[in-house]
Amino acid sequence: MSVRELVVLGTASQVPTRHRNHNGYLLRWDGEGVLFDPGEGTQRQMLRAGVAAHDLNRICVTHFHGDHCLGLAGVIQRINLDRVPHEVTAHYPASGRRFFGRLRYATAYRETVGITEAPVAADGVLAVTPAYTLEARRLSHPVESYGYRLTEPDGRRMLPDRLAAHGIQGPDVGRIQREGSLNGVPLEAVSEVRRGQRFAFVMDTRLCDGVHALAEGCDLLVIESTFLDEDEGLAAEHGHLTAGQAARVARDAGVRHLVLTHFSQRYAEPDEFERQARAAGYEGELTVAYDLLRVPLPKRR
């Protein structure tokens, strides 16, 4: 049975707390797993969340600040220790290639799995699979940073009443799907477009065109809200978003489920992030993330 869900491994920003580990997020997308921004302690958080190295097919790093990448060394060594049998591809900003290399080979270990490095140098498509297209967009942060987006190809939903009206039933339903028409009846006459699901991951950034492009029409948007609105000046200075800014992005983009994360240690009360997001006008499903939370993608409309 296919599963599409976000597994939250860590939600702290620069400094972890007693209750929040450094960043780490696993997207389960049917039979694949995409690990985003494995900060320090990610390997242990994977254990606590029931995530195995074998679950990983891709690693996507937004940028090379420590809270988003220091867990790479342990995760990569675990992939090798467990002899993951399939290809694992790593995407990261090309300008940080030296940092990735240092983390990949931080200590001595037996390399049994060939990690495929696919650095990101510009906006655009990174990979196309039958299940999704993965693309990246440049963000606005003091160091080069990219956000990521998965888009499922559109499909078609068969309409039982129209099939019945044309006398199409049994094996002929599969036949018209495969061939595009049957006895002069086009597929479009008995079906409708089923919009593919969309997911985006937006970390450390100011407001910029890339943020809006990644968020547009998403079913699930994971986005940083490091600061509360009263600290908007600090957010801009350090290249971050506030809760209200993130919520306005989601509101304007038509996001169905908004997940706020990457919280500064200066705030002890998470409810205020939700209050400010609602005050900004976002009316969809809203989650203030916490460690080890699981968030399913919204059901298709």
N, C-alpha and C positions, 0 to 999 in steps of 0.2 A: 504494500500500500504506500503510495507516494505521500511524502511529508514535506510541507513547506513552512518553516518556522525559523525565528530568530532565537538563538540561545545566547543570553547575555552573560559573559564571563567576567566582566569588570566595567565599572562606570565612573571611576575617579579620573580627574584630570592630572595635573602635574604631580601631586602628592597623594598617595593612597591613604586611606583612613582605616580605622578599625572595622568599618562596615563596607568599605568600597575598595576593591582591588583596582590596580591599573587597568586600562582598557583591554578589551578582548571581546569579539563578537563572532559567533559562528552562524552563518546562514545555511540551513538545510534546504536544499532545492531538489526535491525528488531524490534521486540516488547520489547526489553530489553534495559536497560541503565546501563552503567558501569561508575561510577564516580572515577576518579583518582586524588589523592593528593589534597584534599580540604584544601587549605590554608585559612588564615584569610580573611573574607569577602565573602566566597564562597556562602553563603545563599543569600546574596543580589545580587551577580552576576547571580545566577540562576534566580532570579526574572527578572533581566534586559534581560536575554537571553530567557525568556519564558520556563524555565525548572522547572518542578514541582517535589516535593518530590515523588509523585506517579510514576515518570519516572525512579526512581532508583531501581535497582535490586541487584547491587553489588557495594561495595566501595573497591578500591584497593589503599593501601598506600605503597609507595616505601620505606620510612624511616621516622624516627621521628625527623627531624629538623622542626622547627615551620612553615616555609613557605610552608611545604607540609602537615601539619596536624592540624594546629590550628583552621581550620574551621570545624573540625569533631564535636565539641560540638554543634554548631548551626545546622548543617545538621542533626545530629541524633535526636536532640530535635524537629526539624521540621518534620521529618519522624513520630515521635510519635504524635505531635500536629495534623497532617493531617491524622492520623490513616491509614497509608499505609496498604492496605489489603493483600499484598503478602509478602513473605519472602525477607528479605534484608540480604545479606551475606557480611561480612567484612573480607578482606584479608590484612595482615600486617606482618612485620617481627616478629617472635615469641619472639625475645629478647626485643621487645618493648611492650610486653603485659601490663606492668604496666602503660605505657604512654597512651595506648588505653583506659584502664580502667579509668584513671583519666579524660580523655577528654569525655568519654561516660557519666560519672557521675560528670561532672564539677560543676553542680548546681542542685538544686531540680527541678524536673518536674515529671509529671505523665507518667509513662512508659506504653504505650499501644501496642507497637510493639516489638517483640522479635528479636533483631539483632542477627544473627547467626555469631559467631566469628570463623574464620578459619585461624589461624595464619600460616605463612609460615616459615618452619624450614630448607628447603633444596631445591635445584633445582628439578623441576618436575611438573607434572600435578596437578592442583588444583581442576579442575572441568571439567566434560564432559557433555554437553547438546546436544540436536539434532542440535542446531544452531552453536555451536563452542566448541573447547577445550581451556581452559584457563590454561596457564602454567607460571611458574616464573623461573627467573635465577638470581643468585647472582651477584651483581655489586661490584665495588671497590670505596668505600667512607669511610670517617673517622668513620661513624657509619654503622651498618648493613643495607644494602639496596638491594632491589630486583626490577628488571624490570619485566614487564608482556607482554604476547603475546596471542592473540586470533587467532585460526586457524579454519576456516570453513572446514568441511569434503568435500572431493572431491565428485563431482556428475558426471552426464553424460549429454551431450548435444546431442539431437536427430538430425540426419542429413536428411533433407527432400529428397534429391536426392537418398540416399541409401534406405530410406523407400519406396520411389516410385519404385525403381528398384526391390524390393522384394514384391511389391504389398501390402504393409502394410499401412493401412490408418484408419481414424476414431477411433472407440473404441479400435481397435487392437494396436494402438500406446501405449495407456495406459497399455494394457495387457502385451505387451512385456517388458515394463518398470517394471511392478510389478513381472512378472514371470521369467524374464531373458532370455527367448527364446520363439519363436512362430513358429510352423510348421517347426522345424528344423533350423530356423534362430536365431543365438545367438544375444543377445543385442549388443555385441561388433561390430557386422557387420553393424549396422545401427546407431551407435552413437560413440561419442568420449568422453574422460575424460574431464570434466569441472573442472578445478583446483579451489579449495576452496580459498576464499579471506583470506588475512593474515594482521594482525595489530599488531604493537608493540609499547610499551610505555617505554621509557628509560630516566630516570632522573638521578640525581646527581651521577656521576661516572667518573672515569678515564677510559682510554681504557683498556679493559679486554676481556676474552673469552666470558663472558656473554653478552656483548654488541653485539659482532658479531653474536652470536647464536640467539639472539632476533631479530636482523635486517634481517637475511637471508631470501631473497625472499619476503619481505613484499610489499604489495600493498600500505600501508600507514604506515610510521614510524614517530612517534613523539619523538623527541630526544632533550635533553638539548644542548645548545651551549652558556654556561654562558659567556665565554670569546672570544675575538678575538684572532687571531693567534699570534700576537705580545706579548700576555700575557700568552703564553703556560706554562711558568714556574709557574705562579700563579695558573693556572688551575690544574696542576699536584699536587701542594702543597695542594690545598684545595679539591681535589677529583672531578674535573670537566673536561668538554670537551671544546675545542674551535670550532668555526664554521668550520674551515678546517678539523679538526679531525672527527667531526660528518658527514661531507659531504663525506669524504673518506670511512667511514664505510658504508654509504648508497650506494656509487658508487660500492664498492667491493661486497656488498650484493645483488645488483640488485634491489634496492628499486625503486618503480615506482613513489611515491610521498613522498617527504621529508618535514617534518614540523619542523622548528627550533624554539626553545622557551627557557624560563627560562633565561632571559637576566639580566646581572649585571646592576645596576643603574649607573655605571660609563660611560656607552655608551649612547649617545643621538641620534645617527644616525643609524637606523636599516638597511639601505641599504648596509652598510659595511658587515653585516653578509651574505647577499646574494652574494655580490661580492666575498668574500673569499670562500664561498661554491662553487661557479662556478669555481674559480681559482683552487680549489682542484680537479676538474675534474668531478663533479657530473653533469650529463646532463638530468636527469629526471625532473619531475614537482617539483617545489620548492616553499615553502611558508615560509616567515618569519612571525610568528604568532603575532597577536595582539588581545587584549581583545574583546570578543563577536563575533569573527570570526567563521564562519561555514565552514568546509572543508569536502566535500563528499568523500567517498572512490572512487577510480578510477573505471570506468566501466570495466567489464570483457573483456578480450581480446577475 
